[in-house]
Amino acid sequence: KNLMETLSDIYEKEWVGQDMLYVQAQNNEMLWADLAHKLSDQVVIPLNTYQAQFPEMRKKIDKRGRKLIDFDAERHAVQQMQNNPNRNEAKFIKAKEQMENAKGHMKF
């Protein structure tokens, strides 16, 4: 639910400003849709078009994203083991090494 739907649910139907709240909610939704459309047309599409001119750079960006995902997964595994009091220390040390290895791969 968004804010306006929540406000509509909270206030009773007999409330004096109920109809104005509905009008304001519709206005906000229209403005939000207009903003999203303008951002797409004026920012996202031109940036994607510009970026398409440099496929090598796109490959590097994608590779960096994959490395970031790998690092985040290793970091999460280490955090899970740190919070577990009954952890296997050998697995914990190996997980830390894998996290450091993934961290090293992220740096260029």
C-alpha positions in Angstrom: 0.0 0.0 0.0 1.1 3.5 -0.6 0.6 6.5 1.8 -2.6 7.7 0.3 -4.3 4.3 0.4 -3.3 3.9 4.1 -4.7 7.4 4.9 -7.9 6.5 3.1 -8.2 3.3 5.2 -7.5 5.1 8.4 -10.1 7.9 8.1 -13.8 7.1 8.4 -16.1 7.6 5.4 -18.0 10.4 7.3 -14.8 12.5 7.6 -15.2 15.9 6.0 -11.9 15.8 4.0 -12.4 12.3 2.7 -13.2 13.4 -0.9 -10.3 15.8 -1.0 -8.0 13.0 0.2 -9.1 10.9 -2.8 -8.5 13.7 -5.2 -5.1 14.4 -3.8 -4.2 10.7 -4.0 -5.2 10.6 -7.7 -3.1 13.8 -8.3 -0.1 12.3 -6.6 -0.3 9.1 -8.6 -0.6 11.1 -11.9 2.4 13.2 -10.9 4.4 10.1 -10.0 3.6 8.4 -13.3 4.6 11.5 -15.2 7.9 11.8 -13.3 8.7 8.1 -14.0 7.9 8.6 -17.7 10.0 11.7 -18.0 13.0 10.1 -16.2 12.8 7.1 -18.5 12.6 9.3 -21.6 15.1 11.9 -20.6 17.6 10.0 -18.5 17.5 6.2 -18.8 17.0 5.8 -22.5 19.7 8.3 -23.5 22.2 6.8 -21.0 21.5 3.3 -22.3 22.0 4.6 -25.9 25.3 6.3 -25.0 26.5 3.2 -23.1 25.7 1.0 -26.0 28.4 2.8 -27.9 31.0 1.3 -25.6 30.5 -2.5 -25.5 33.9 -3.1 -23.9 33.1 -0.9 -21.0 29.7 -2.6 -20.6 31.4 -5.9 -20.4 33.7 -4.6 -17.6 30.7 -3.1 -15.8 28.9 -6.5 -16.0 32.0 -8.3 -14.8 32.4 -6.0 -11.9 28.7 -6.5 -11.0 29.2 -10.3 -10.9 32.3 -9.9 -8.8 30.4 -7.8 -6.4 27.7 -10.4 -6.1 30.3 -13.1 -5.4 31.9 -10.9 -2.7 28.6 -10.1 -1.1 27.7 -13.9 -1.0 31.0 -14.7 0.7 30.6 -11.8 3.1 27.1 -13.0 4.0 28.4 -16.5 4.7 31.1 -15.2 7.0 28.6 -13.0 8.9 26.3 -16.0 9.3 29.1 -18.1 10.7 30.2 -15.3 13.0 26.7 -15.2 14.5 26.6 -18.9 15.0 28.2 -19.9 18.4 28.4 -23.6 17.3 30.4 -22.9 14.1 33.0 -25.2 12.7 36.3 -23.2 13.0 37.9 -24.8 9.9 34.9 -23.9 7.8 34.9 -20.4 9.3 38.6 -19.9 8.4 38.0 -21.2 4.9 35.0 -18.9 4.4 37.1 -15.9 5.6 39.8 -16.8 3.0 37.2 -17.1 0.3 35.8 -13.7 1.2 39.2 -12.2 1.1 39.9 -13.8 -2.2 36.6 -12.4 -3.6 37.5 -9.0 -2.2 40.9 -9.2 -3.9 39.2 -10.0 -7.3 37.0 -7.0 -6.9 39.9 -4.5 -6.9 41.3 -3.5 -10.3 
